[in-house]
């Protein structure tokens, strides 16, 4: 990574594409409350201090208009950062934001590999009549060929339709024994990491809108994150502060941000 390349932390406070439960629009504020809390600090485990790192900037939340304009605004904002040489870590918001983010990333990083941590494949062609639901972003990403490869880990709610979609698009929906050996996956850069917090077991992330037992541990995801080659961007989405318990999920999201920054600063 070149010394002058920076990382922007960008909040995307939208949950209008959420199904049944709202609240993730408050996710970016919840992550920041935990990130800047006096009860913690800004050091990564590897010794990067976000407050002293000139290449890291929290650029605040994007003002979003709603509907199709929201998608256009997110895509344009991410594109501006990438065009200026800055890479992004985006805070959701619901997972629908991944589609406009990856439209922008796909233009700057051909054959991008996306690693998705999630309980849900988010591959519905449409969900409850909405093609841009938070249950659909990776169907849009794959049909538009925004990325070269999509690898999903933590999935445990795949319907028959979503399995058909995965087969149609060549999505690698991996069982647990496969993704625990990251080296065997032969992940090649550039890599983008999309983390839906419901990919974690509810014991580690109760503050999400759609709980699903049997998920990943925080240690597993952090180990995967730190082992990724050529990490060029990420999102952390679906924190619902209204459902959190003692700030557990927000603290995990803040931890992910610190480790993402440290990993991206030192990615090849």
Secondary structure, DSSP 8 states (H G I E B T S, - for coil): --TT-EEEEEEE---TT-SS---GGGHHHHHHHHHT-TTS-SB-TTS-BTTT-TTEEEEEE----SHHHHHHHHHHHHHHHHHTTEEEEEEESSTTHHHHHHHHHHHHSTT-EEEEE-SS----S-BTTBTTSTTTHHHHHHHTT--SEEEEES-----HHHHHHHHHHT-EE--HHHHT-GGGGT--SSEEEEEEGGGB-TTT---SSS--SS-B-HHHHHHHHHT-TTEEEEEEE---GGG-STTHHHHHHHHHHHHHHHHHHT--
